[in-house]
Amino acid sequence: MLSDPAVALTVLVLSLFVGIEVISKVPPLLHTPLMSGSNAISGITIVGALIAVTSDSPLVSTWFGFAAVVFATINVVGGFLVTNRMLAMFKPKQAQGGDK
Amino acid sequence: MSPTVLQIAYLLSAVLFIVGLKMLSSARTATRGNAIAALGMGVAIVTTLIGQGVLGWEYIVGGVILGSAIGAFAALRVQMTSMPEMVALLNGSGGVASALVAGAELLSYASRGESPAGMVATAIVLSTLIGGVTLTGSVIAFLKLAEKMPGQPITYPGQQFVNAIIGLGVVALCVMVATSPLELTPFWVLVGIALLLGVLLVIPIGGADMPVVISLLNSYSGLAACATGFVLDNTGLVIGGSLVGASGLILTKIMCDAMNRSLGNVLFGAFGAAPEGGAAAGAGEQGTVKGYTPEDAAVIFSNASSCIIVPGYGMAVAQAQHAVRELADLLEEKGITCRFAIHPVAGRMPGHMNVLLAEADVPYDKLIEMDEINPEFPQTDVALVLGANDVVNPSARSDESSPIYGMPILDVDRAQHVFVIKRSMNPGFAGVQNPLFFNENTMMVFGDAKGVVLKLVSAVREY
């Protein structure tokens, strides 16, 4: 599908614009979770890692693929979990039990 | 699954990413947004596994178990004050994963003796280069943040020249690999140089410029994934990667704007390498500063009705966020309204102060952004500056010769009284003296942020 450079470029440019639009609305309050969360999304490269490891390929590329699976999984699992942990701490005033 | 179904499943996962990121625009919906983005990742992974058949399962299961264990362990154990280090390492692992995928693809093309199409070869080159730079750049950023390596810029004569030569070499190598991808020697040289370049680009950047570096590396990890998408002809990767690329670029721009510096100046200016001659020379002439005790400060608080606390990196270093929360609660109990003013570049990464204060259970409606809180300082009785320096330096407003002139600052000097809690009179990272400390309405309280705040708490309680 992307082998047509025009199609590929279209997808790329449009998603960059969507990204800019969506991210610009994130308040500075949440910039750290935004960063770790978007970081987890960059772990989408795990899809590539899975393809690299399964393709019928020489041993050295399989090992490259395996290492890629490990690193991408660290990125995905670590990123989403740590973001969740951070976001759970952000509470509005009324939600606080001990607030006087 | 037919290719069309696969494509639609990747589209679904991209939509979930976008919806998830969109929900990060409010603290109320952010946790669900993160879960939705994670669901999108799940969809992409399952789709890939189904689409690929059953080859290489032992590697996949082993790799996923190993990666999940490391990722989960780190995510659940990391201290909130170490979040910049954690994000740096996550950036690095994303970057290296993309580069490894590109390398694996090139090696399998080579073993088949089949030359990849021009666009694919170009994408392999870009993914390797960006991924490699992201890996070593992130490791250096991590070492600087964790203070396992000096935070000051590391510079040497001719540095820019050396970097320029290496830059030209990289371009030449990229062209060589992209045009004849089956010659593997240039590829391996490219890998080595990309790794070296990551180190060389980050060592001249000072510790306090880390918010920019982390944002930029975040962007790179996305762009590397995006390039890998072109290698594998996979839209999921292209869309996901470019979303992250855009996100990192926006944060980079916000951070640069908050320091009134260009990206080029941050990356190559070696800011904070040595105190600027003029500014440092002028420092001694500004008179002496008088140190006060927490008890003196408590007296002022007894007549105050409003307080704004300005946290900086010093609060993170001293792990003072819980003590600060205690102080804020006590002041509120005494009828003093208490809010926090957050400068965009306070700390070592975007939003660093907000996370620490949220950890200490400060409600987020008390964390106020710079533009919103600045008009309030003149009507405020006490501004309490806690381990922040350059972001409250009035020279940025008035002194055109100052290296930080033009940087937006928090106008604490306009409050009735200013307390500055600071370890010593050392200037901030910019090497610039801060006239705020010499103002008549400023009281300096020297000591470790946490210790002083705890003393302040007991002094205010007794008063």
Interface residues (C-beta under 8 A of the other chain):
Chain A: M1 L2 S3 P5 A8 V11 L12 S15 L16 F17 V18 G19 I20 V22 I23 S24 K25 V26 P27 P28 L29 L30 H31 T32 P33 L34 M35 S36 G37 S38 N39 A40 I41 S42 G43 I44 T45 I46 V47 G48 A49 L50 I51 A52 V53 T54 S55 D56 S57 P58 V60 S61 T62 F64 G65 F66 A67 A68 V69 V70 F71 A72 T73 I74 N75 V76 V77 G78 G79 F80 L81 V82 T83 N84 R85 M86 L87 A88 M89 F90 K91 P92 K93 A95 Q96 G98 D99 K100
Chain B: P3 Q7 S13 A14 F17 I18 G20 L21 K22 L24 S25 S26 A27 R28 A30 T31 G33 N34 A35 A37 A38 G40 M41 A44 I45 T48 L49 Q52 G53 L55 G56 Y59 I60 G62 G63 V64 L66 G67 S68 I70 G71 A72 A74 A75 L76 V78 M80 M83 M86 V87 L90 N91 S93 G94 V96 A97 S98 L100 V101 G103 A104 E105 L107 S108 S111 A117 M119 I214 S215 N218 S221 G222 A224 A225 C226 T228 G229 F230 V231 L232 D233 N234 T235 G236 L237 V238 I239 G240 G241 S242 L243 V244 G245 A246 S247 G248 L249 I250 L251 I254 D329 E332 E333 I342 P344 M349 P350 G351 H352 N354 V355 A358 E359 D361 P363 Y364 D365 K366 L367 E369
